[in-house]
């Protein structure tokens, strides 16, 4: 399933190629030797939909996932400290990133997010707690200023703002939550519903002010929010919303009217 080579300087293993199925779950050891690196182009153009890296892996080589057009989910930990250039080039269908961070909280999560401009969800775990963090997409457009004869860059979407809520490689939850007013004016309502509900259902480092802002938004749009989650058959979300809103009878009436 894996081709590999021995890294002689520390007697560890570098994965050089993959020949398995859609779920690529890299082991922490092969023949008793720790796996610490994913080599350049190791998974390039494979049909994988999931890449699960163990805590032993410290390096993801350049273009390691080049052209993995079906890749939807990545799992890794903060022990991954070196990500090569273009590691995620051509990976346009990634929907979810799962990361386990140490109490130090430093990670290369932002580096990964900056390689993936599409909308996705981050499942962030630390100390036995979990946060679910939707990140919106963003894209850059070149706009010609004809009189000045120059091309100006315009950024669309609030995704870049959300990807810049890191300091010293630590995700800053207050900064993440402070982006919500900007998202209100730029993102589709369905994304806003998912973001607000995710922060309330998984209130990892959620301040009272941010909690109130998310609750107010959902309550002010309760009919549309319920319609969205009932249409998508998300009973967990509907149940949470029923508990959130104090006027439960009004919510039940809204549900029956959908």
N, C-alpha and C positions, 0 to 999 in steps of 0.2 A: 504493500500500500504506500509506503514512504521510501524514497531513496534518500540516503544521507551520507555524510562524511564526518570524520572525526576532526575536531579542532584541537590540534596537538598542544597548543600553548596551555590549555586548561583541561584537556581530556574531556571535552563535552561534545555534543552532537549538533550539527547544522543540517536541517532538512533541506534537500536540494530539489525534490520533485514529489508530486502526489499522483497516485493512480487509483484512488478509491471512489466511493459514491458521493452523493450530494452533501452529506454531513461530514465535514472534515474535522475530526476531534483529535488534535495532536496530543500524544501521550507525554507525560513529564519525563519518562525515561524510555530508552530503547536498549534492550539487552543489558539493563542495569546502569546505563550511562545517561546522565541528565541531558535533556534536549533544551538548548539555550538559544538557538537561532533558527530563523526561517530565512533561507538563502534567497538571493535575487531570482526573480521569476519562478520561484518554487511552485506556486499555485497558478501561474499565468495561464489564462484561457481555459481553465478547468470549468466543470459544470457545477461547482459547489454552490450550495445555498446557505450553508452555515460554516463559519470558521471559529473553532473553540481552541484558544491557546492556553496552556497551563501556566501556572505562576513561575515556572522555571524559565520560560522564554523571555529573554531580555532584548532581543533585536529582531525586527522585521525588516528584511532586506529590501533594496530598491526594486520597484516594480514587482514585488512579491505576489500581488493579486491583480496584476495587469490583465485587463480584459475579462474579468470574472463577471460577466453580464448578468448572471442569475443569483449572485450573492445577495442575501437579504439580511443576514444577522452576523455580527461579530461579537465574540466574547474574549475578554482579556483582563489583565489586572494591572495595577500601577507598577508592577515589576518590569513591565515593558517600557524601556527607557530610551530606545533608539529605533526610530522609524525612518527607513530609507526614502529617498526621493521617489515620488510617483508610485508609492506602494499601493494606492487605491485608484490609480488611473483606469478609467473605463468601468468602474463599479457604480453604476447609476441607479441600482435598484435596492440599495441598502436601506432598510426600514428601521433597524434596531441595533443599538450598541449596548452591550452589558459590560459593566466595568466594576471590579472589586478594588477599592482603594484602602490603603493602610491608614492608621490614625494620623500619620503625617499629612495625608490628604493630597500630596503632590502626585501628579500623573501626567501622561502625554495625551489626555483626552482631547484637549483643544487642538493639538496637532492633527489628530484623526478627524475631528469635526471640520477643520479648515480644508481638508482634502475632499470632503463630501458636502457639496452645497445643497443637496436635496433635503426635503423635509424628512425627519426621522425622530425616533424616540430613544432617549438614553435611560437605561435602568442602572442607577447609581447606587452601589452598596458600600456601606462603611459601618463597622462596628455592630453588625447584626441588624442594621436599619436599611431601609430602601427608599429611594426617591425615584419617581417616574417623571422625566423631564422631556417634554416635546420641544424640539428645535425646528423652527420654520426654515423654509428654503430661502435662498437669496441668489441673485444673478447680476452680473455686471453687463451693462449695455454701452456701447460706444455711440455717442450722439455727435453728429457733425455740427460745428458752429461755423456756418458758411461765411459770414462776414469776416471772422477772425481766421478762417482757414485752418482750424484746428479740430481735433477730435476730443470731445470731453467724455469722461466716464460717468455714468449714472448707476447707482446701486439700487436695486429693487428688492423689496421685502425687508423684514426685520431680522432675517437670519444671521446677518453679520453682527448685528448688535448683540444677539444672544450668544454668539460664539466668542464674543469679546468680554464675557463676564468672568474671566480668569485673571488671577494675580499670583505671580510666583508659582505657576503651574497648579494652583488650587482653584477649584470651582467656588465662586462666591455666590451663595444662594441669595443674599439680599440684592445683589446686582442683577441676578437672573430675574428675580421677581420685579425689580424696578423697570424692566423692559416692557412690561405688560401694557402700559398706556401707549407705547409706540406700536405694539402689535395690533392694538384695537383699530388703528387707522390704516393698517396695511395688510392684515391677514384675513383669510376667509373665516366667516363665523364658525364653521364646523371645527376648524383648528383651534379657535379661541375656546370653544366649549370643551374640547379635549384637554387643552392646557390647564384651564382653570380647575376642572374637575380632578385632574391628575395631581395637582398641587394640594388640593384639599383632601383627597383620599390618601395621599402619602405625604403628610406634612413635615417632611424632613427639613429642619431648620427654617420653618415657615414663621415669619413674624406675625404679630397680631394685626398690624396694618395691612400686610399683604393678604392675610387670610380674609380680612374684611373686604378688601378690593375684589378678590375672586368671588366671594359669596354674593356681594352686591351685584356684580356683573351677571352671575347665573340667575339670581332672583329676578332681576329686571328683564331677563329674556327667557323666563321659565318655560313658556309655551313652546318656543322654538327649540330650546334645549331638550325638552322632553320629547318633542317630535323627532329630533335627530337621533337620540339614543334608543327610543322605542323602535324607530324604523330600522336601526342597526341591531335590534334584538339584544341590546346590552342591558340585561336586567339588573346587574350589579350597579351600573351607573344610575339607573332609574330608582333603585332602592335607596341609594345614597342621597339622591336629590330629594326624595320624599322625606328623608330624615332631616335634610338640611333646611328645607322650607318649613316655616312654622305653620303655614296654612295648609295642612295636609289635605283637608277636604277639597281645597281649590286645585291641588295637584291631581288628586284622584279624578276630579271632574275633567281636567285637561286631558288626562290619559284616555278617559272614556270617549272624549270628543275627537281623538286623533283618528 
